[in-house]
């Protein structure tokens, strides 16, 4: 339908003004018609690409190339024959690019890669642990006194029962301390004083 409207417009512009031959600054009709045909093909392929391969238009490098071309018709009134020839070559190159892009897209080789979410965004490390991402895994570096994959386990320095002779063990951040009963001393209350 659209192609017939373009053809009618071209015929009107060429013959509708009572001229059968182009003037010196008028573009020859076959060249103008050739350019408009290529532009219609570009729009058709562009429409198909938009519908069937929308990821193509998400790529910034492709978007900058195609946005000025797809759906944009220019006026060629007053354009020289050389300009029209140049625009035909450019339009054919664009059509070739779009066709190849469509074929690649349908073959599955044209994919938009979105960066994976940062596993540290969810702040998995507890107790002021420091998160670093390794691919899609969060790795926590724990402060002294904490352990576990997410630094959620307090280190129990008294678990091994280091205090001797009935001393009371007090868990600290990086070590333990012992409250020695009378007559005992030393870091683990191991020395008898009498």
C-alpha positions in Angstrom: 0.0 0.0 0.0 2.7 2.4 1.0 4.8 1.7 -2.1 1.9 2.7 -4.3 1.6 6.0 -2.5 5.3 6.7 -3.0 5.1 5.7 -6.7 2.0 8.0 -7.2 3.9 10.9 -5.5 6.9 10.3 -7.7 4.8 10.3 -10.8 3.0 13.4 -9.7 6.2 15.2 -9.0 7.7 14.1 -12.3 4.8 14.6 -14.7 2.2 16.5 -12.6 3.8 19.9 -13.3 3.4 19.7 -17.1 7.0 18.8 -17.7 8.0 15.7 -19.6 11.8 16.3 -19.2 13.8 17.2 -16.2 15.2 20.7 -15.9 19.0 21.2 -15.4 18.7 21.1 -11.6 16.0 18.4 -11.4 17.0 14.9 -10.4 16.2 12.2 -13.0 13.1 10.3 -12.1 14.6 6.8 -12.2 17.3 7.8 -9.6 14.7 9.3 -7.3 12.5 6.3 -7.6 15.5 4.0 -7.0 16.3 5.8 -3.8 12.7 5.8 -2.6 12.5 2.0 -3.3 15.6 1.3 -1.2 14.2 3.5 1.6 11.0 1.6 1.6 13.0 -1.7 1.9 15.0 -0.2 4.8 11.8 0.7 6.6 10.3 -2.8 6.1 13.5 -4.5 7.3 13.7 -2.0 10.2 10.1 -2.7 11.2 10.8 -6.5 11.2 14.0 -6.0 13.2 12.1 -3.9 15.8 9.5 -6.6 16.2 11.6 -9.7 16.0 15.0 -8.6 17.2 14.4 -5.8 19.7 17.7 -6.5 21.4 19.5 -5.1 18.3 18.2 -1.6 19.1 19.4 -1.9 22.8 23.0 -2.0 21.7 24.4 1.6 21.9 26.6 1.2 18.9 23.8 -0.1 16.7 21.3 2.4 18.1 23.4 5.4 17.1 23.7 4.0 13.5 20.0 3.1 13.0 18.1 5.8 14.8 18.8 8.5 12.2 17.9 6.0 9.4 14.9 4.0 10.4 11.6 5.9 9.8 13.3 9.1 8.7 12.5 10.3 5.2 14.3 13.3 3.8 13.2 15.8 1.3 15.1 15.6 -2.0 13.8 18.7 -3.6 16.7 20.6 -5.1 19.2 17.8 -4.5 21.7 17.2 -7.3 21.9 14.0 -9.2 25.3 13.3 -7.5 23.7 13.7 -4.1 21.0 11.3 -5.0 23.5 8.7 -6.2 25.5 9.1 -3.0 22.3 8.6 -0.9 21.4 5.6 -3.0 24.8 4.0 -2.2 24.4 4.9 1.5 20.9 3.5 1.6 21.9 0.3 -0.1 24.8 -0.1 2.5 22.3 0.5 5.3 19.9 -2.0 3.9 22.7 -4.6 3.6 23.7 -3.9 7.2 20.1 -4.3 8.4 19.6 -7.5 6.5 22.8 -9.0 7.8 21.9 -7.9 11.4 18.5 -9.5 11.0 20.0 -12.8 9.8 22.5 -12.8 12.7 19.7 -12.0 15.2 17.6 -14.9 13.9 20.6 -17.2 14.1 21.0 -16.2 17.8 24.4 -14.6 17.5 23.3 -11.1 18.3 22.6 -10.9 22.0 22.6 -8.0 24.4 24.5 -8.9 27.5 23.4 -7.2 30.6 25.8 -7.1 33.5 25.1 -9.6 36.2 23.8 -8.1 39.4 26.6 -7.4 41.9 26.3 -10.1 44.7 27.5 -7.5 47.2 24.5 -5.2 46.5 22.5 -7.2 49.0 25.1 -6.6 51.7 25.5 -10.2 52.7 28.5 -9.7 55.1 27.4 -9.3 58.7 29.3 -7.7 61.7 31.0 -5.1 59.5 32.6 -7.8 57.2 33.9 -6.5 53.8 32.3 -7.9 50.7 34.1 -8.5 47.4 32.5 -10.1 44.3 34.0 -13.0 42.5 31.9 -13.4 39.3 28.5 -14.0 40.7 29.6 -15.0 44.3 30.0 -12.7 47.3 33.1 -13.3 49.4 33.2 -11.9 52.9 36.3 -10.9 54.7 35.5 -11.0 58.4 36.7 -8.7 61.1 38.6 -10.4 64.0 36.3 -12.3 66.2 33.9 -13.4 63.4 33.9 -16.2 60.9 31.5 -18.0 58.5 30.6 -17.4 54.9 28.8 -14.2 55.8 30.7 -13.4 59.1 27.7 -14.3 61.0 29.4 -16.6 63.5 31.3 -15.2 66.5 34.5 -17.0 67.1 34.4 -18.8 70.5 38.0 -18.6 71.8 36.8 -20.4 74.9 35.4 -23.5 73.1 38.7 -25.4 73.5 38.5 -24.7 77.2 42.0 -23.1 77.4 41.6 -21.9 81.0 42.9 -24.4 83.6 42.4 -25.1 87.3 38.7 -24.1 87.4 39.3 -20.6 85.9 36.5 -18.8 84.1 37.1 -18.2 80.3 36.1 -14.8 78.9 35.7 -14.7 75.1 37.3 -11.7 73.4 37.3 -10.3 69.9 40.7 -11.8 68.9 41.5 -14.1 71.9 40.3 -15.2 75.3 41.2 -14.2 78.8 41.0 -16.2 82.0 39.8 -15.2 85.4 42.0 -17.2 87.7 40.9 -18.6 91.1 43.0 -17.8 94.1 46.4 -19.3 94.1 46.7 -19.5 90.2 48.2 -17.1 87.6 49.3 -17.1 84.0 47.5 -16.5 80.8 45.6 -19.7 81.2 45.8 -19.9 85.0 48.4 -22.7 84.6 50.8 -21.5 87.3 50.2 -22.3 91.0 51.5 -19.5 93.3 52.0 -21.4 96.6 
